[in-house]
């Protein structure tokens, strides 16, 4: 079975095209070797998936499925052996979320016009 299809069916990526893109960018490896989307997958293979913010997900393939199945059943296709995050990783994620929430975006056109009116400039 193709790697990109299995990643989609196992609900590790939202779509097959996202799985293909991750493979193309080298974010998925099988048994320690970078994997392409068309690579054949079999039970017992170990996948290492690079996730955002430097996280890595370690997954062992348990079973294969050709068609889409409910998400609860899809979790039965793999054994997630990702170690739990350390206290430092949890704190870094919290800080990153806070930073993204408080980052200053460019003011909208209406905001800029309102500021100009308040400052007396026309």
C-alpha positions in Angstrom: 0.0 0.0 0.0 1.2 3.5 -0.8 2.5 5.6 2.1 0.5 8.7 1.3 -2.7 6.8 1.0 -2.1 5.0 4.3 -1.3 8.3 6.1 -4.6 9.8 4.9 -6.6 6.7 5.8 -5.0 6.5 9.2 -6.0 10.1 9.8 -2.4 11.2 10.5 -2.9 13.9 7.8 -6.1 15.6 6.8 -5.8 14.9 3.1 -3.7 12.7 0.8 -2.2 15.8 -0.8 -1.0 17.0 2.6 0.6 13.6 3.1 2.3 13.8 -0.3 3.6 17.3 0.5 5.1 16.2 3.8 6.8 13.3 2.0 8.1 15.6 -0.7 9.5 18.0 1.9 11.3 15.1 3.7 9.1 15.2 6.9 8.3 11.5 6.8 10.8 8.7 7.2 10.3 4.9 7.3 12.7 2.9 9.3 15.2 5.8 9.5 15.2 6.5 5.7 13.4 9.4 4.0 10.3 8.2 2.3 8.6 9.2 -0.9 4.8 9.2 -1.3 4.7 6.2 -3.5 6.8 4.0 -1.2 5.2 0.7 -0.4 4.2 0.3 3.3 3.8 -2.9 5.3 2.9 -3.8 8.8 5.8 -3.4 11.3 7.3 -0.3 9.6 8.3 2.5 11.9 7.4 6.0 10.7 8.9 9.2 12.0 6.8 12.3 11.2 8.1 15.8 11.7 5.4 18.0 13.0 5.3 21.8 13.5 7.3 23.5 16.3 10.0 20.8 16.2 7.8 18.0 17.4 8.3 14.5 16.1 5.7 11.7 16.1 6.9 8.1 16.2 4.4 5.6 14.8 4.5 1.8 14.2 2.2 0.4 11.5 0.0 -2.3 12.8 -2.4 -2.8 9.9 -3.3 -1.6 6.5 -6.6 -0.4 5.2 -7.4 0.4 1.5 -10.4 2.7 2.1 -11.4 5.4 4.5 -12.7 4.2 7.8 -14.1 6.0 10.9 -11.4 7.9 12.9 -11.8 5.6 15.9 -11.1 2.6 13.8 -8.2 4.4 12.0 -6.4 4.7 15.3 -6.2 0.9 15.4 -4.0 1.0 12.3 -1.0 2.3 14.1 0.7 2.3 17.5 1.7 5.8 18.6 5.0 5.5 20.4 5.7 9.3 20.7 7.2 10.0 24.1 5.1 12.4 26.2 6.3 16.1 26.0 8.6 17.3 28.7 7.8 20.2 31.0 10.0 22.5 29.0 8.3 21.5 25.7 4.9 22.2 27.3 6.0 25.6 28.5 7.5 26.5 25.1 4.2 25.6 23.4 2.3 27.7 25.9 4.6 30.7 25.3 4.4 30.2 21.5 0.6 30.2 21.7 0.6 33.4 23.8 3.1 35.1 21.4 0.9 34.2 18.4 -2.2 35.5 20.2 -0.6 38.8 21.2 1.3 39.5 18.0 0.4 42.9 16.5 -1.1 42.6 13.1 -1.2 45.4 10.6 -4.2 47.7 11.2 -7.1 47.5 8.8 -8.1 50.3 6.5 -10.9 51.4 8.8 -8.5 51.4 11.8 -6.0 53.6 10.0 -8.8 56.0 8.9 -10.1 56.2 12.5 -6.6 57.0 13.8 -6.2 59.7 11.3 -9.5 61.3 12.3 -8.5 61.2 16.0 -5.1 62.7 15.4 -6.7 65.6 13.4 -4.9 64.7 10.1 -7.0 64.5 7.0 
